[in-house]
Amino acid sequence: MKMIRWSYSRRKVVRAYFDKFPGSTFYFRRIRSYFYLYSSDWSKEDPLLEEGDQEEMQLLVNESLGRKEAYRNRKSLKKKTSGH
């Protein structure tokens, strides 16, 4: 999957578009020092999200905004990998 483009929507919110979902708009909100997917304007013509799509989109957005390390070091990932 490739991110086509992104732009700031409003304070702490980024709007992004992806080649796999050309008719949909995805909104990412900043929490602490990284962005996560919190909403979308979904197009019925686009395929459904598959397992891992959300994670890939979040990684692409954070990478583009220079927040890749903060995203990789988030608390929810640490909890997931430690088994708690």
Contact map, one row per residue, 1 for C-alpha under 8 A:
111000000000000001110000000000000000000000000000000000010000000000000000000000000000
111100000000000001110000000000000000000000000000000000000001000000000000000000000000
111111000000000111100000000000000000000000000000000000001001100000000000000000000000
011111000000000111100000000000000000000000000000000000000000000000000000000000000000
001111100000000111000000000000000000000000000000000000000000000000000000000000000000
001111110000011110000000000000000000000000000000000000000000100000000000000000000000
000011111000011100000000000000000000000000000000000000000000000000000000000000000000
000001111111111000000000000000000000000000000000000000000000000000000000000000000000
000000111110111000000000000000000000000000000000000000000000000000000000000000000000
000000011111110000000000000000000000000000000000000000000000000000000000000000000000
000000011111100000000000000000000000000000000000000000000000000000000000000000000000
000000010111110000000000000011000000000000000000000000000000000000000000000000000000
000000011111111000000000001111000000000000000000000000000000000000000000000000000000
000001111101111100000000001110000000000000000000000000000000000000000000000000000000
000001111000111110000000111100000000000000000000000000000000000000000000000000000000
001111100000011111000000111100000000000000000000000000000000100000000000000000000000
001111000000001111101101110000000000000000000000000000000000000000000000000000000000
111110000000000111111100000000000000000000000000000000001000000000000000000000000000
111100000000000011111100000000000000000000000000000000000000000000000000000000000000
110000000000000001111100000000000000000000000110000000000000000000000000000000000000
000000000000000011111111000000000000000000000110000000000000000000000000000000000000
000000000000000011111111000000000000000000000100000000000000000000000000000000000000
000000000000000000001111100000000000000001101100000000000000000000000000000000000000
000000000000000010001111110000000000000111100100000000000000000000000000000000000000
000000000000001110000011111000000000000111000000000000000000000000000000000000000000
000000000000001110000001111100000000101110000000000000000000000000000000000000000000
000000000000111100000000111110000000111100000000000000000000000000000000000000000000
000000000000111100000000011111000011111000000000000000000100000000000000000000000000
000000000001110000000000001111100011110000000000000000000000000000000000000000000000
000000000001100000000000000111111111000000000000000000000000000000000000000000000000
000000000000000000000000000011111111000000000000000000000000000000000000000000000000
000000000000000000000000000001111100000000000000000000000000000000000000000000000000
000000000000000000000000000001111110000000000000000000000000000000100110000000000000
000000000000000000000000000001111111000000000000000000000000010000110110000000000000
000000000000000000000000000111101111100000000000000000000100110000000010000000000000
000000000000000000000000000111100111110000000000000000000100000000000000000000000000
000000000000000000000000011110000011111000000000000001001100000000000000000000000000
000000000000000000000000001110000001111100000000000000000000000000000000000000000000
000000000000000000000000011100000000111110000000000000000000000000000000000000000000
000000000000000000000001111000000000011111000000000000000000000000000000000000000000
000000000000000000000001110000000000001111100000000000000000000000000000000000000000
000000000000000000000011100000000000000111110100000000000000000000000000000000000000
000000000000000000000011000000000000000011111100000000000000000000000000000000000000
000000000000000000000000000000000000000001111110000000000000000000000000000000000000
000000000000000000000010000000000000000000111110000000000000000000000000000000000000
000000000000000000011111000000000000000001111111000000000000000000000000000000000000
000000000000000000011000000000000000000000011111100000000000000000000000000000000000
000000000000000000000000000000000000000000000111110000000000000000000000000000000000
000000000000000000000000000000000000000000000011111011000000000000000000000000000000
000000000000000000000000000000000000000000000001111110000000000000000000000000000000
000000000000000000000000000000000000000000000000111111000000000000000000000000000000
000000000000000000000000000000000000000000000000011111110000000000000000000000000000
000000000000000000000000000000000000000000000000111111111000000000000000000000000000
000000000000000000000000000000000000100000000000101111111100000000000000000000000000
000000000000000000000000000000000000000000000000000111111110000000000000000000000000
100000000000000000000000000000000000000000000000000111111111000000000000000000000000
001000000000000001000000000000000000100000000000000011111111100000000000000000000000
000000000000000000000000000100000011100000000000000001111111110000000000000000000000
000000000000000000000000000000000000000000000000000000111111111000010010000000000000
011000000000000000000000000000000000000000000000000000011111111100000000000000000000
001001000000000100000000000000000010000000000000000000001111111110000000000000000000
000000000000000000000000000000000110000000000000000000000111111111110010000000000000
000000000000000000000000000000000000000000000000000000000011111111110000000000000000
000000000000000000000000000000000000000000000000000000000001111111100000000000000000
000000000000000000000000000000000000000000000000000000000000111111110000000000000000
000000000000000000000000000000000000000000000000000000000000011111110000000000000000
000000000000000000000000000000001100000000000000000000000000011111111110000000000000
000000000000000000000000000000000100000000000000000000000010011011111111000000000000
000000000000000000000000000000000000000000000000000000000000000000111111100000000000
000000000000000000000000000000001100000000000000000000000000000000111111110000000000
000000000000000000000000000000001110000000000000000000000010010000111111110000000000
000000000000000000000000000000000000000000000000000000000000000000011111110010000000
000000000000000000000000000000000000000000000000000000000000000000001111111011000000
000000000000000000000000000000000000000000000000000000000000000000000111111111000000
000000000000000000000000000000000000000000000000000000000000000000000000111111100000
000000000000000000000000000000000000000000000000000000000000000000000000011111110000
000000000000000000000000000000000000000000000000000000000000000000000001111111111000
000000000000000000000000000000000000000000000000000000000000000000000000111111111100
000000000000000000000000000000000000000000000000000000000000000000000000001111111111
000000000000000000000000000000000000000000000000000000000000000000000000000111111111
000000000000000000000000000000000000000000000000000000000000000000000000000011111110
000000000000000000000000000000000000000000000000000000000000000000000000000001111111
000000000000000000000000000000000000000000000000000000000000000000000000000000111111
000000000000000000000000000000000000000000000000000000000000000000000000000000110111
